[in-house]
Amino acid sequence: MSLSLDSSLEDALGAASAKTLGRAFAMRSVGDLLAHYPRRYADPGELTPIRDLPLGETVTIVAEVLSSSFRRMRNRPGAMVDVVIGDGIGRMSLTFFAKNVGAAEWRSKDLAVGRRGVFSGKVGEFNGVTQFAHPEYELFDDEDSARRSADARAAVPIPIYPATSTIQTWQIARLIGRVLDDLAEVPDPLTKDIRESEELLTAGEALERIHRPRTRNDIDPAVRTLRMHEALTLQTALLQQRDAVRALSATARPAGPGGLLERFDAAMPYTLTPDQETVGAQIAADLIGSWPMNRLVQGEVGSGKTLVALRAMLQVAESGGQAALIAPTEVLAGQHLRSIAKMLGPELAPLLMPTLLTGQLPAAERRKAALRVASGQALIVVGTHALLGEKTTFADLGLVVVDEQHRFGVEQREALRAKGSSPHALVLTATPIPRTVAMTVFGDLDTSVIRTMPAGRAGIESFVAPLAEHPGWFNRVWERAAEEIAQGRQVFAVCAAIDTAKKTAEAGEQPPLAPDGASGPRWGVVQLDEALATHPTLGGIRRAVLHGRMPSEEKDAVMQAFARGDIDLLLATTVIEVGVDVPNASTMIVLDADRFGVSQLHQLRGRVGRGGVPGLCLLVTEAESGSLARERVDAVAATLDGFALAEVDLELRGEGDVLGAAQAGVRSSLKLLRVVKDAGLITRARELAETILVADPALEAHPGLRKAIARRVSDEDRAALAKN
């Protein structure tokens, strides 16, 4: 039977094996199985150090049988098989229980002295001897032994696959071997010219060598070829997505002399930074282009992204178009509305009627807001997910602004865009993104970066309070907070949980990071509030609590009171991570700082030092010096450069975390590609994809690449590619 990559596993391997692979790895096709690459290779001749095996972990080793025997059980039916294996350095025992003597005798003969194989099990210990109880194993074939010399046999690497308790690595290898034996010619994503110029293998050769290498030298060329396949497939799909947007027609939204934008700029009390001018010019040009703008604006915390977005909204409003800004939280949406109204001033605000539309508004207010939006009175609309509701309609939606894109899925963004006729889209993020991640995740968007900060910022100093080395510094942190408050300034204190007694975290948030096997964060907002109530200095100051499980109106009231200066110390969760702007807030205290990611800590720090008041960030941690958790905290304290931190974050966390759980499509497509290590390869793939699509937009001359995209990047995956 001749198989293709699209053949079903049931047809290729039968219903039982297909069901097992489907349950274990969600595999459906031959292509899915062949994309399950080895995680490493064992050498039949290698000496695995049995003496260093970690107790309690499941491991796979290569070893030789040194002794094998069986004995009847004394007090119950059946027999026990005792085997000793060695690797030339250490020894360990294997124990098997059999229901009858015949089965035990067969097992003992199967594991004859001198046989070598792969053994997998959970490492245990009995009477001081390392052991596997009922391990899985596969012995090297005697046929192999007869066919090849010992030296040749030792040179053939054994692929070790990601496995589960229901299917072992050698079972996967055997199934892959069956499929490879029946596989027809594999369509190649690369043309012969590209393959030769990049010195790569054919697709069929690459699959054969990665799964059945004859020597170690077969592996690297196969991996490099398949990495290029992944990179080229992904970059071509992203560029196709970009080109699909560019194929749409857009309503041009020019700014005219004496119009809203010109009036706003004339009344602005400060000048734009060079980067704001550059990005503003790019957006202005996009808004009069023949296709819809699809632009990502990255900017440091406090770099003025909202001002850039507002100028785009004004340009759209000049032609009667509406702009909708969607924010991830009620607190942030309310903050945006107040900030926009303040920037517009008393002359322009009534003309644009900035309107808030959220799910927590009282019914009467929400109806009024929805009517202003539907009639076109409100030219600027700020909201949360409520903007996506079926009942929310726009008169002429010309611009969609998505704040903090990593909080939204592409489905939500596209649902909002669908409420207009090919509206322009502007995506904002204050989370700096490493260049290769931006190219891999946001490859369909045009990208702008705001690095320069507005003048007049007093700057921020950051310090780590390492309680593991200096427990007494905890008291000093709160003394420092009291000193700031005594000078008329305000302080944030952020916890990784709401209530550690009830183990409550923010709704929809991932559990806090758990460093070094710790069970949970020490401080919740509830516990901190209780502790500070008896503090000799801070017990009597104006203190408030803010977290995501509070009613919306209560959250908004607390945030507005803090913004007015009616609260000295705000105890909060990461609900204040983005967008909250209180110029008088001077100090950010982060408890259990090791529980937060690098970008989160950088975001939190950005809540202070936003006006003329110098900022102070105190990162309180019990993480030990030298631990990965402590490295994250130390890295944040060492620099204010968010883009440098993004690179550090990528190195510390690795690919999967940075691409994010929402990147299901990317993660399923990226099996071998690594965005840090393979930066050069990704860049080269991007160049090749652009060249290919310019000459062949429909990929008619590249059927292998077209099929690879269809197979690896489904419509669902394409949607996931746009998430961050």
N, C-alpha and C positions, 0 to 999 in steps of 0.2 A: 504494500500500500504506500503510495507516494503522498507525503504530507507537506503542507505549507505552513507558514507561521500563523495563518488564520484558521487552520484546522482546529476543531474542538478537541479537548483532552479526552473526552469520552470516546470519540472516534479513534484517537491515536493510541490510547492506553487502556480503554475499557472503563466501565462505569465506576467500579470500586476505587481505582487509582485516581480517577478524575474527581470523585467525591472527596477523597482524602486531601488532595492538593487544593481543591476549592475551599474546603473548611480551614485548612492550615494557612493558606497564603492568598486566598481569593483569586486563584488562577482559573482561567477559563479556556485559554487557547494554548497552542504549541508555542506561540511567541511569548506568552506570559511565562511559561516554564523555562524557555531558553534565556529569558532575561533574568532568571534567578541565578545570579553569578556566584561562584565560590567566594567565600569571605577570606579564605587563605588556602594554602596548599601544604600538605604534609609530605614528607619525604620518607619512603619505606626504609631508607637507610639511616634516617636521622635518629639520634639518641635523645628521646624526650626525657627530661629530668623528672622522673616519677617522684623523687624525693622532695621536689618543690611544689607538688600539686596542692592547690588550696583546698582545705577541708570545706565541705558543704557546697562546693560549686560543681556544676556539670561540665565535664571536660571531655575532649577527644584526644586520644594518644595513639601512637604507633609502637607496638611492642612485640616480643617473641614469647611463646609459651615455654616455660622452664620446667613445669611439672603439672600433672593432671591426674586426679583420682576421684573416686566416688565411694560413698559409704551409706548404708541403710540408716534411717532414722530410728532411734531407740524407742521413743514413746509415742510415735504416730506413724501412719503409713507414709511411704515415699522414701526418697534418698536425697543426699546432698552431694553436689559436685564441688570439689575444691581445686582451684587452678592457681598457679603462681606464674605471673608474667614479669618480664624484665626488659629494661631498655639499655642494658650495658652499664648503667650507673646505679639504678635503684631497682627495687622489686616491689610488687604489690600483689594482693590476693584477689581473686574473683570467686564469688560464691553464688551457686545456683541451687534452687530447690526444685526437685522433680517429683511428680505424683507417683511415679513407679520406678523400679530399678532399671527397667528397659530404657526409659527415657534418659535416666542418669548415665547409663552406660553409653548411649549414643552421644550425649553431650561430651563426655570425657574423651571418647574416640575422636569426635570432631575437633576438640581442642587438644590435638596430639602435640607432644613435645617437639619443638623445632618449628611449629607453624607460626607464621607472622601475620599480623593483621591490624585493623583499626578497632579500637575499643572505646566505647563511650558510656559514661555513667556519672552518677553523683559521687564525689569523693567522700569516703567515710573512713573510720578508723576502728579497729577491733583488736584489743590486747596489744596496742602499740604498733599495729601493722596497718599500713594504708590499704584500703580495699574498695572495690566496687561490688555492690550487691545487685545481682541480676542485671549486669550491663548489657547493652546492645553491642554487637560486634560483627565485623565482616573480615574473614580471613582472605589473604591474597590467594588467588587461584593456583592450584597445583599445575594446571595447564600452562599458566603464565610461567611458573617456575621451570617447567620443562622446556618451554619455548625460548626463554631468555636466560642469559647468564646472570649471576648475582649482581655483577657491576651494572649491567644494563637495567636490571629490575630496580636497583636502588636509584637510578637516575630519573625514573618516571614519577613526577609529582602526583600526589593524590589530592583531588579537590575536596575541600571541606566546606559544605554548604550551610547556610543558615537553616536550622532544623527545628522541629518541635518534638514534643513527647509522642506525637502520633506518627511521625515520619522522620526517620533518621537520615543523616547525611548520605550514607551509602545507598539507601533506598532511592533518594533523590537522584544520585549519580547514575544508578541503574536505569531509572525512568528516562533521564536525559539521554543516556546512551541509546536506548531503544528509539527515541524520537530522532536523534541525529542519524541513526542508521537508515531511517526511512524518509529523511528530509530531502525534498526536491531542491533545485537550485534556489537560493535565497535572493530576492530582489535587492539590489544594492542601492542605498541612499546616495552613494557617491558615484559620479561618473568616472570612467577610466582615467580621464585626464586629471581630475582632482586626486584620485587615488594615487596615481603615480607621482604627481607633484608633491603630495603630502607624505609620500612613502608609507602608505597604509595597505592593509590586506583587503581582500574581498570580504563581503559580509559572511559568506559561508565559511571561509578560512578562519575568520576571527572567532566565530561561534565554535568551530571544531577545536581550535587551539585553546580557547579559554576553558572549555569543559573537558577536553581530553588532550592535554599537552603531552608531548613526547619527552620534552626536556624543559627545564626552567626557562630556557631562552625563547620558548614559544609564547610565554605568558605576556610579557610586556608589549610586544607588537599587537597582540589581540586586544589587550586592555586599551591601548592608545586608539586603536581603530574604533572600538565600540564607544569610547568617550567622545570621539569626534562625531559619531553617528548621533549620540544624544545631544551634543551641543548644536549640531547643524539642524537637527529635527526641531529642537526647541526654538532656536533663533529664527528659523524660517517660519514657524507657526506664529511667533510674536510679530514678525514683520508683516505676515499676511493679515493679522488682526489689525495692525496699524493701517495697512493699505485699505482694509475694508472700511474703516472709518473715513479715510481720505476719499473713498469713492462716493460718499454721501454728499449731498448738497447742503450748504449752510446759509442761513440768512446773515449777510454782512452787517456788522454792528459798528459803524464808524463813529468816531468822536468828532464833533463839529466845533467851529470857532464859537466861543461864547457859550458852549454847551455845559452840561452838568459837570463833566470831568474838568474842563478848564476853570470853571468857577470854584470847584473844590480845591484844585491845585493852588489857585490864587489866594485862597483863604487859609491854606495850610500853614500853621505857625512854625514849621520846621522844614528843612530840605530833605529830599530823598537821599539815601545812601547810594553810592555808585552801583551796588548790586541791585538795589530796588529799581533804579533807573533802567538798568540793562534788562532785568526780568520784565519790568513794566512794558518796555518797548517790544519785547518778544511777544507778550500777551496781546498788546494792542494790534500788532501785525497779524497774529492768529485770528483775532476777532473780525478781521475784514477779509480773511482768506476764503477760498472757494469751498473748503471742507471744514467740518467742525473741529475746533481746537480740542486737543486731547493732551494736556500738559500736566506734568508733575512738577511742583515747586517744593524743593527741599530747603529748609532754612533753620538755622539754629534757634533755640528757644529765645524769644525776644528780638528776633532779627527783623520783624516787621512784615511777616507774611500776610497778616490780616489787612494791613494797609494796601498791599499790592492787590489782594483779592477785591477790596472795596473799590479801588480805582477801575478794575475790570467790570465790576457791577455797574458803576456809574456810566461807563462807556456803553454797556448794553442797554441801560435805562434810557439813554438819549433817543433811542429809536422806539421806545415804549416797551422794550423787552424786560422781562422779570428775571431776577437772579434768586436762586434758592441755595442757601448754605445749610448743609446737613452736618450736625455735630453729634458725637457719640453719647453725650450725657446731657441731662437737663441743666445741670450747673453750667456746663460749658456753653450750651445754647444761650442761656440767659446772659452769661458774661459777654458773648459775642454781640448780642443785640444791644446791650448797654454801651459796649465799646464802639460799635458802628454808629449808634445815635449820637454819641459824644463827638466822634470824629466828623460827622456830617454837620453838626452844629444846628442852631435854631433856624437858619435860613434854608438849608437843603433838606433837613430831616422831614419837614412836612410835605415836601414835594415827592419824596421817595417812600414815605410812610413805612419805615422798617417795622416788620410785624413778626411776632413770635408765635410759633404754632407747635405745641407739644402735646403729648397724650395726657399730661397731668393738669392741663388748664381746666378750670371749671367749665362746664358744658356751655354756658351762655357766652363766655369769653372766647371759647374755641369756635363757636358758630360765627361770631363776629369776625374773628381772625380769618376763618375759612372763606367768608364772604368777601373780605377785602382782597384775598389772594385770587379767588375765582373771577372777580370783577376786573382785576388788573389795577386796582387802586394801590395795592402794596407792590412796589417795584423791587423791594428787597424783602425776602422771606427767610427767616432763620428758624430752624427746627431740629427735631430729632427724628426718630423713625416714623413719627406721625405724618411727616411729609409724604411718606410712601403709601399712605392709606388710599383706598379706592375713592373715598369721598373728597380727597384733596385734589382740586383741579386748578389749573393755571390758565390765565387769559392768553399769555404769550411767553412761555418759558424759554429764555434765550441763553441762560448760563446756569450750569450746575457746579457748585463748589463743594467739594467733599473735604472736610477737615479731619485730620488724623485718619488717613485711609486704612491704616492697619486695624482699625476698629470695625471696618465695614467689609462686606463681601461684594463682589462685582455685581451679584444679582440685585443688591439694594441700590447700587449706583445706577445700574441700567434701568431699574424700575423707576427711578426718579427722572432719568433722561427721557424715558418713554412718555412722560407727561408733556413733552414739548415736541417740536418738529426738528429733530437732529440738533438739539441745543449744544452749545460749546460746553466743555468740561474742564474744570481746573481742580487738580488734586493737591492738597497741601499736606505736608508732613514735617513735624519738628523732630522726627527721629532720623538723624543722618544715616544714609544708606551707603555702604561700601559700593564702589563703582561696579564691581563684578556682580554683586547682588542686584543692583539697579538694572544692570544689563540683562540679568537672568529672569528677574521677577517683573520688572516694569519695562521690558524691552519694546512694548507697543506704544509707550508714551514718549513724547518729547520731554526732555528733562531740563530744568533750570535750577540753579543753586544760588541761595543768598547766604554769603559768608560774612560780609561786613555788618557790624552792629551799629545801631543808631548812636549818634553822639550823646553825651550826657549820662551814659551808664557808669555807675560807680565801680562796677566789677564785683567779683565774688571770690572770697577766699574759702578753701575747702580743707578740712582736717578730719583725720580718722581718730576716733576715740576707741582704742583697742582694749577692751575690758579684760581680755584674757591675760594681757601683760600688766595692765594698770586698772584694777577694779575701782580705785578711788576716783578715776576720771568721770565716773557716772554722775557723781554729785557736782563736779565742776561744770558739766554740761548744763545743768539746770541753774547753777549760779550765773553762768554766762547768759542764759536766756533771761534771767531776772535783770541783769545789767542792761541788756538791750531794751527791755520793757520800761525800765526806769528812765531811759532816755527818750521815751515816747514812741518807741518803735514796736513793731508787731512780730510775732513768732509763729511759725508752723512747727508742729511735731507730728511726724507720720509713722504709723504702725503698719505691720504686714498683715494684721488681722483686725476684725472688729471686736471679737470677744474670744480670747484663747480658752476660756472655761467651756464655752459652747462650740469652740472650733468653727466659728463663722467667719467667712471671707466675703468679699464683694461678689454679688450675683454675677455669674458669667465669667468671673476671673479664674485663671488657672490657680491651683494651690500655690502658696509661696514656695520658693526654692528651699529644699531641705539639705543644707550642707553637712558633709561629714557624718551622715547617718542620724542627725538630730531629728527629734520627733515632731517639733513644731516651734513656731516663733514664741519667744518669751512674753512679748508685749502685744496686747490688743488695745484698741482705743478705750474700751471699757475699763481695763485694768490700769491703764495709764491715768485715766481721769480719777479713779479712786485713789491712786498713789499720790497724785499731785494735790489732792484735796487737803492733805495733811502736811504739805511742804511748808516750812516756816515762812518762805517769801512768796512762793507762787500760789499758795493755798487761798490767798485773798484777792488775787488779781481776776480780771474779767476773762473767764475761760469758757470755751464752747467745744462741742463735739460735732463732727461731720463725717458721715459715711453713707454708702450707697443704699443701705436698707432703710434709711429714714424717708418719710413721706416727702414728695417733691417740693411742696410749698415750704416745708420746714427746712429742707436743704437750702433752698433759695434764700430764705430769710436769714439763715446763719451766714451764708456767703456774702449777702449784701451788708449785713451788720459788720462783718470783718472788713469788707471793702470800705465802709464808712469810718472805720476806726473805733467802733463800739466794742470790739473784742480784742484783747491783748494777745491771747494764746489760743490757737486753733489746733485741736487734736483731731487728726483726720487719717483716713486711709488714702489710697491712691486716687480717690475720686477728684483730688485736686492736682493730679499729675500734669494735666495739660490745660492751657488756656486761661487759668485763673490769674488775674492781673491786679495786684495790690502794691502800688509803688512804695508804700510805707513799710511793707514786710521786709525785715532785714535778715531774719535768721530762719534756716531750715534745719531741723533736727530729724534725722532718720534713724529710728530704732530698729534693731535687727537688720542693719543695712545689708548684711550678707544674704538676706532673703530676697533681695531685689536684683533684677538684671542691670547690666551696665547702662543701657539706654533709659531704663526707668529712673535710676539714680540721677542721671544727667537731666532728665525731664524735671524731676522734683527739685533739683538744685536751681533750675531755671525759674522757679517761682519767686526767688528773691533777687535783690540787686537790680530791680527793673526800673528804678528811678534814680534820684541823686543820693539815696541811702546806700552805703556799702553793704554788700551781701556777705553772709557768713553761712557756711554749710558744715554741719557736724554729723559725721557718719559714725554711728555708734554700733559696734560689732563685738561679739564674743568669739568670732572665728579665729582660729589659731594662725599665727604667722606662717606663711608658706603654703597654706591650703588654697585650693582653687577659689573657694568662697571669698577668702581674704584678698586674693589677687584682684578680683572684680572691684572690691571696695577701694583698694589702694590705687587701682588704675584710674578710677573716677577722680579721686583726690589729687592725682598727679597732673591733670590737665583739664582745661575748660574747652578744649577743641573737640566738639562732638563728632567731627569726621574722623579724627584720630581714634577716638573712643569706639567708633563703629567698627574700625578695623580690629581693634583689640577685642571687642565683643565677639567678632566673627571667629577670631583665633581661639578664644576661650570657650565659646559655646559650641562651635562646630556648625555644620551645614544645616541639619534638620531643624534645629531650634531657630536659626536665623530666618530660614525660609518660612517657618511658622506652620502651625498645625493646619491653618486654613489653606496652605499651599498643597492640597491633596494632589492636584494634577501635576504640579512640578515634582513633588516628591516621588510620585509613581513613575514619572518619566526619567528622573535622575537616579540611576542605579550606581553608576561609576563616577560620574562627573562631580568634581569638587570645586566650588566657586572660588576658593582661595588658591589652591594648588594649581588649578587648571585655568587661571585667569587668561594666560596667553592663548590657550586653545579656544576659550570662549570668544575672545576678541577675533581670532582668525575665523571661527565659525560664523560670526556676525558678518565679517567682510565677505565670506563666500556666499552666505545667504542673500546679502544685498545684491551681489553680482548676478546670482542665479535668477532672482526675482525680477531684476531689471530686464534681463534678456528673455525670461520665460515666466511671466506672472502666473500662468495657470499650471506650471510645472508639467507641461505636456511632454517635454523632452527629458523629464526627470521622474519617470514613473516610480522608481524605487523610493525616492524621497517623498513623493506624494503618498505612497502606500505607508511609509514609515510614520508620517504625520497622522494619517487616518487611524493607524493602529495604536500609536503611542499617545496622541493628543486628541482625545475625544472632545465632543462639545462641552462636556462637563469639565474636562481638564482645561480647555481653553478658558472657561469661566474662572477656574481656580487660578490660572496664570495671572490674572489681573488683581488678585487679592494680595494683601501684604499683612 
